[in-house]
């Protein structure tokens, strides 16, 4: 549990350190690497992260989508085959992370619409107005995805050294 708490804290610190850049952070890269290595147990650091974000920024309206949005990325990675050649894995993980960044506003929108009472047309306008930020998010995720496989390999090696079974 200590390892998962530390990994969740790393997610939070990664977001905090990169806060000055709009929607560019290592969260998708870390979640993908954690999911590759820890599978279902990767949900633990994800929700430690979600809790820390709420404690830091407040459990307000903007926080609510965090409860499900990062789980969607986790689920997308879980649905990919476990044993892939590195070249294919690199491309698939990069594609999923990039697509996730591009769709972030769309994934966020249902909660926004429900909490603010948006109709469908207003929700579409809200998504469209945020697309430049989603594009930056996707591009940031694409560049961060270069680190996914090295991070997963590092986590596996560290787990073996401290005696944690690896998937």
N, C-alpha and C positions, 0 to 999 in steps of 0.2 A: 504494500500500500504506500510505503514511503516513496518508492520509485515512481509510482503513478502520480502522487502528489507533486513530486518534483517536476515531472514531465508537464503536468497541468500548469505549474508555475512558470515553466519555460515558455509555454504557449502564451501565457499572459504577459510575460516580460518581452517576448518577441513583438507582440502587438504594441505594448507601451513604448518600447524603444523606437519603433518605426512610426509612431503616431503623427509625426510631422509631415509624412508623405501620405497623400490621399489614397487610401485603399491599397497601399503596398505594404505587405507584411509577410512573415513566414508561416502564418497559421495553417494554410492549406498544405504547405510542404510538410510541416510537422505532423499534422493529422494524417496525411497520407503515409508517411514513414511509420508512425505509431500503429496505424491500422495494418500495414504490411507485417510488422513484427509481432504485435500483441493481439491482432484480430479483434474479437469481441471485447476483450479487456481494454482496448484503446478508448472505449467509451468513458472509462474512469478519468483519465487525464482530460478528456474533452469536457466533461461536466465539472471537473475541478476548475478548468479555465472559465467555463460559463459562470460558475459561482463567483470566482474572483472578479470577473468583469462586472457582475452585478454589485458586488460589495464595493468595488472601486468607483463605478460610475452611477450607481443607483439602480434599483430594480424598477425602472420606469418603462414607459411604452417602447422605447427603442430597444430595450433589452429582451423583450418577449420573444422575438424571432430567434435569438441566440439559442433558445431552448431546443429548437428543432433544426435550425439551418445547418449547423455543423454536423449533426447526425446524418443529414442527407449526403454530405461529402463522404462521411465514414461509410455509409451504405453503398454508395457508388463504387468505392474502392473494394468493399467486401464482395461485391458482385463480380468483380474481375477474377479470372483464374489465378490461383495462388502461385503456381510454378510457371513463370514466363521467362523466356530468354531476356537477358538484360536489355538488348536493343529494343525489343517489343515492349517490355515493361516501361522503359524510359519514355517511349512515345505515348503509350496509353496513359500513364500517370500524368504526364505533361498535358495531354489532351483533356483529361478529366479536370485537372486543376484549372486550366485555362477556361474551359467551359463553365466551371463553377463560378469563377470570377465574373465572367460575362453575364451569367444568369443570376448573380447575387441579388440584384434589385428586384428581379422577377420573383425569386424565391422569398424575398422579404415582403413583397407587396401584399399577399393575402392578409397578413396580420395588420399591416398598415391600413388596409381597406376596412377591415372589421373594426379596429379600434377608433378610426377616424370617421367611419361611416361613409367611405368613398363608394360611389357607384362604379360600374365597370369602366365607363369612359374616363372618369377621373383617375382611376387606378392605372389605366393605360398611359395617361398623360404623366402620372407620377413616375412610372417605369421609364418612359421615354426621356423625361427630364434628367433622370439619374444615370442614363446610359453612358455618358462620357466617363463617369466615375467607375461604372462597371467595366468599361473598356480598359481603364487604367488598372483596375483590379485584376482583370484577365491577363494583361501583359505582365503585371508584377508577378502573378502566380506562375506564368510561363517561365520567367527567368528564375524564380525561386525553385521551380521543379527540377532544375539541374541538380539540386542537392538531395533529392528524395532518395535515390538508391545509395549514395554514399552515407546518408544519415541512417538508413535502414541497416546497412552493413555494420556501421559503427555501433548502433544499438544492440545488434545481435552479438557482436564481439564483447561489448561491455557486459551484457547479460551473462554470457558464458563465464567471464572472469569473476563475476560476483555470485555465480551459482543460480541464476534465474533461468528456468527452462525457456527455451526459445521455440517459436512456432516454425 
